[in-house]
């Protein structure tokens, strides 16, 4: 990365030097032309260019010709040096331009995310809550709920970029996710949608970070189980009890094996972004996950 930046900086410096030489030379030419044009050498007959005798062949084909050929050689030599230099620098320039393009799109996408997405998905896409009104098939009011908007820091681990663009364009009917792209009736252009995807790409967790996030959700669930089983357990002993529970739960013959599977299915980390229940449990996104919370609600809102 440093070598690319250095190469691009060197190329830019050479370009500025050449541009300065050209500008200064042109300014000097204009200055001398202006001064010569102001000189009063006599009548029009004496000063008009088409009335002044030109150089004779002896001078024109010797000193003048040699001078022009010499300057042509200098120009050719300069071009011969500049073109290979440009050719050598071009790959670095293109790579630097590509990285600059990505960083520019990330910046613009981040601004669009903060304006359009962060109110639901949280700053930096870490997850949040969106107010949502549940309605029946006729559009009648059912309930006002707080919908858990999932974290987007692992979204590209589950969907490819074309699927994310489709969701951004057309939204998800029946959820707080509206259509943001012009094809779905939203306000954002195709380029703005692409900038959002580039920004999302920049905030994705790596494999270790995603694994740690999932593990934190499971540990939270295990901690609740341990404290429910032993309400008198000391705070200093909770971590050890959680570790022991997890070590036992991975054994298929363990009594905690099914409970461990349920924790994986309902993992609450990142607002349930990495859980199965988010897609496969009706009402999970707004907390309607048991008989008490779904009684009288899912009959009106089966999804």
C-alpha positions in Angstrom: 0.0 0.0 0.0 2.8 2.4 0.9 4.6 1.7 -2.3 1.5 2.4 -4.3 0.9 5.7 -2.5 4.6 6.7 -3.0 4.5 5.8 -6.7 1.4 7.8 -7.2 2.8 10.8 -5.2 6.0 10.7 -7.4 4.0 10.6 -10.6 1.9 13.5 -9.4 5.1 15.5 -8.5 6.6 14.9 -11.9 3.3 16.0 -13.5 3.3 19.2 -11.6 6.9 20.0 -12.6 6.2 19.4 -16.3 3.0 21.5 -16.0 4.9 24.3 -14.4 7.5 24.3 -17.1 4.9 24.4 -19.8 2.9 27.3 -18.1 6.1 29.3 -17.4 7.3 28.8 -21.0 4.0 29.8 -22.4 3.9 32.9 -20.2 7.4 33.9 -21.3 6.4 33.4 -25.0 3.3 35.7 -24.5 5.4 38.3 -22.7 8.0 38.5 -25.5 5.3 38.4 -28.2 3.5 41.3 -26.5 6.7 43.4 -26.2 7.7 42.8 -29.8 4.2 43.7 -31.0 4.4 47.0 -29.2 7.6 48.1 -30.8 7.4 50.9 -33.4 9.8 50.0 -36.2 8.5 52.2 -38.9 5.7 52.2 -41.5 3.4 49.3 -42.3 5.4 48.6 -45.4 8.5 48.1 -43.3 6.8 46.2 -40.4 4.1 44.0 -42.1 5.2 40.4 -42.1 4.2 39.8 -45.6 6.3 42.7 -46.8 9.5 41.8 -45.0 12.0 39.8 -47.0 12.4 36.2 -45.7 15.6 34.4 -45.0 17.6 33.4 -48.1 18.2 29.7 -48.8 21.7 29.8 -47.4 20.5 30.8 -44.0 17.2 29.0 -44.0 18.7 25.6 -44.9 21.6 25.9 -42.6 21.4 27.7 -39.3 17.6 28.0 -39.1 17.0 24.4 -40.2 19.6 23.1 -37.8 17.9 25.1 -35.0 14.5 23.7 -35.8 15.8 20.2 -36.1 17.7 20.5 -32.8 14.6 21.6 -30.9 12.6 18.8 -32.6 15.2 16.4 -31.3 14.9 17.9 -27.8 11.1 17.5 -27.9 11.4 14.0 -29.2 13.8 13.1 -26.4 11.5 14.5 -23.8 8.5 12.6 -25.2 10.7 9.4 -25.4 11.4 9.8 -21.6 8.0 10.8 -20.5 6.0 8.1 -22.3 7.9 5.1 -20.7 7.8 6.8 -17.3 4.0 7.2 -17.7 3.7 3.6 -18.8 5.7 2.4 -15.7 3.6 4.5 -13.4 0.2 3.7 -15.0 -0.5 0.4 -13.0 0.2 2.2 -9.7 -2.0 5.1 -10.8 -4.9 2.7 -11.7 -4.6 0.8 -8.4 -4.5 4.0 -6.4 -7.5 5.3 -8.4 -9.4 2.1 -7.6 -8.7 2.3 -3.9 -9.6 6.0 -3.9 -12.9 5.1 -5.7 -13.7 2.5 -3.0 -12.9 4.9 -0.1 -15.0 7.6 -1.8 -18.0 5.2 -2.2 -17.5 4.0 1.4 -17.7 7.6 2.7 -20.8 8.5 0.6 -22.4 5.2 1.5 -21.7 5.9 5.2 -23.4 9.2 4.9 -26.5 7.6 3.2 -26.6 4.9 5.9 -26.6 7.4 8.7 -29.4 9.4 7.0 -31.6 6.5 5.9 -30.7 3.3 7.8 -29.1 4.0 11.2 -32.4 5.0 12.9 -33.5 1.3 12.7 -30.3 -0.6 12.3 -28.2 1.4 14.7 -25.0 3.5 14.1 -22.5 1.4 12.2 -25.2 -1.2 11.5 -24.9 -2.9 15.0 -28.6 -3.5 15.3 -31.5 -1.5 16.7 -35.2 -1.2 17.1 -37.9 0.1 14.8 -41.4 1.0 15.7 -43.9 -0.8 13.5 -47.7 -1.2 13.2 -49.1 -4.6 12.6 -52.2 -4.7 10.4 -54.5 -7.5 9.3 -55.1 -8.5 5.7 -57.7 -5.7 5.3 -55.3 -3.0 6.6 -56.9 -2.9 10.1 -54.8 -2.1 13.1 -53.6 -5.1 15.1 -50.8 -3.9 17.4 -48.0 -1.4 17.8 -44.7 -3.3 18.3 -41.0 -2.7 18.6 -39.4 -4.6 15.8 -35.8 -5.8 16.3 -33.8 -4.5 13.3 -30.9 -6.9 12.8 -27.3 -6.0 12.8 -25.8 -5.7 9.3 -22.2 -6.4 10.2 -22.5 -10.0 9.0 -25.2 -9.6 6.3 -22.7 -10.4 3.5 -22.0 -13.7 5.2 -25.6 -14.7 4.5 -26.4 -12.9 1.3 -24.4 -12.0 -1.7 -24.3 -8.3 -2.8 -26.9 -8.7 -5.5 -29.4 -10.0 -3.0 -28.6 -7.1 -0.7 -29.2 -4.7 -3.5 -32.5 -6.3 -4.3 -33.6 -6.0 -0.7 -32.5 -2.3 -0.6 -34.3 -1.6 -3.9 -37.6 -3.3 -3.1 -37.7 -3.6 0.7 -39.4 -6.4 2.6 -43.2 -6.3 2.7 -44.7 -6.9 6.1 -41.7 -5.5 7.9 -40.4 -2.1 8.7 -37.9 -2.4 5.8 -39.1 0.0 3.1 -38.1 0.1 -0.6 -35.2 2.5 -0.9 -34.3 2.1 -4.6 -36.0 3.8 -7.5 -37.1 0.4 -9.0 -39.2 -0.2 -5.8 -40.5 3.4 -5.6 -37.8 4.6 -3.2 -35.7 7.8 -3.3 -32.2 6.4 -3.9 -30.6 6.1 -7.3 -28.8 3.0 -8.5 -25.4 4.5 -7.7 -26.6 5.4 -4.1 -27.7 1.9 -3.6 -24.4 0.6 -4.8 -22.6 3.0 -2.4 -24.7 1.6 0.5 -23.5 -1.9 -0.4 -19.9 -0.8 -0.6 -20.3 0.8 2.9 -21.8 -2.4 4.2 -18.9 -4.3 2.8 -16.6 -2.1 4.8 -18.3 -2.8 8.2 -18.4 -6.6 7.9 -17.0 -8.5 10.8 -14.2 -11.0 10.0 -14.7 -14.7 10.8 -13.2 -14.5 14.4 -15.3 -11.4 15.2 -18.5 -13.0 13.9 -17.8 -16.2 15.9 -17.2 -14.2 19.0 -20.5 -12.3 18.5 -22.4 -15.6 18.1 -20.7 -17.0 21.2 -21.6 -14.0 23.2 -25.3 -14.5 22.5 -25.1 -18.1 23.5 -23.2 -17.2 26.7 -25.9 -14.7 27.5 -28.6 -17.4 27.3 -26.5 -19.8 29.3 -26.0 -17.2 32.0 -29.8 -16.8 32.3 -30.2 -20.6 32.6 -27.5 -20.9 35.2 -29.0 -18.0 37.3 -32.5 -19.5 37.0 -31.3 -22.9 38.1 -29.4 -21.4 41.1 -30.7 -18.0 42.1 -28.3 -17.9 45.0 -25.2 -18.4 42.9 -22.4 -15.8 43.6 -21.4 -13.4 40.9 -17.8 -14.7 41.0 -19.0 -18.2 40.3 -21.2 -17.5 37.3 -18.5 -17.5 34.6 -17.2 -20.9 35.8 -20.8 -22.3 35.9 -21.4 -21.0 32.3 -18.2 -22.7 31.1 -19.1 -25.9 32.8 -22.6 -25.8 31.3 -21.3 -25.3 27.8 -18.7 -28.0 28.1 -21.5 -30.4 29.2 -24.0 -29.3 26.7 -22.0 -30.3 23.6 -22.4 -33.9 24.6 -25.4 -35.4 22.7 -26.2 -37.5 25.8 -26.3 -34.5 28.1 -29.6 -33.2 29.5 -28.6 -29.7 28.3 -28.1 -30.8 24.7 -31.6 -29.7 23.5 -31.4 -26.5 25.5 -28.1 -25.7 23.8 -29.7 -26.3 20.4 -32.5 -23.9 21.4 -30.0 -21.3 22.3 -28.4 -21.6 18.9 -31.8 -21.4 17.2 -32.8 -18.3 19.2 -29.4 -16.6 19.5 -30.2 -13.0 20.6 -26.8 -11.5 19.6 -26.9 -8.7 17.1 -30.7 -8.5 17.4 -31.0 -12.1 16.3 -29.2 -11.5 13.0 -27.4 -14.8 13.3 -30.3 -16.9 14.7 -32.6 -19.3 12.9 -35.7 -18.0 14.8 -35.5 -14.7 12.9 -36.8 -16.3 9.8 -38.4 -19.5 11.1 -40.3 -18.3 14.2 -43.4 -16.1 13.6 -43.3 -13.0 15.8 -39.7 -13.4 16.8 -38.7 -10.0 15.5 -41.2 -8.2 17.8 -41.0 -10.5 20.8 -44.1 -12.6 20.2 -42.3 -15.9 20.9 -44.4 -17.7 23.5 -48.0 -18.5 24.2 -48.6 -15.4 26.4 -47.2 -13.0 23.9 -48.8 -14.5 20.9 -52.3 -15.1 22.3 -54.7 -13.1 20.3 -52.0 -11.6 18.1 -50.8 -14.3 15.7 -54.4 -15.1 14.9 -54.5 -11.6 13.3 -50.9 -11.6 12.2 -49.8 -15.1 11.2 -46.4 -14.1 9.9 
